[in-house]
Amino acid sequence: MKQLLMEFKKMDSTIVNIVKFGVKISFYISIIASLILLTYDFVYTLPIIFYIGISLFKTSLFFIVGFIICGFAFQKIQSDLT
């Protein structure tokens, strides 16, 4: 875990900004998915609302992981080229 944090601290500022922006957007998508799931739970019990909420939530988690992994990959590529 310490090595992962050290790698994150070594990242270029532009890569860190892109990763932070991507994680923020993914977090907002996750909040929207949670609101949709709350709507399903309290107001409407249509299965399509449940599937939309779960799909959005899974997508937001995949985006968060993807942005973080791509950030580390771009940092590795950038450090190998210089």
Secondary structure by P-SEA (a helix, b strand, c coil): caaaaaaaaaccaaaaaaaaaaaaaaaaaaaaaaaaaaaaacccccaaaaaaaaaaaaaaaaaaaaaaaaaaaaaaaaaaac
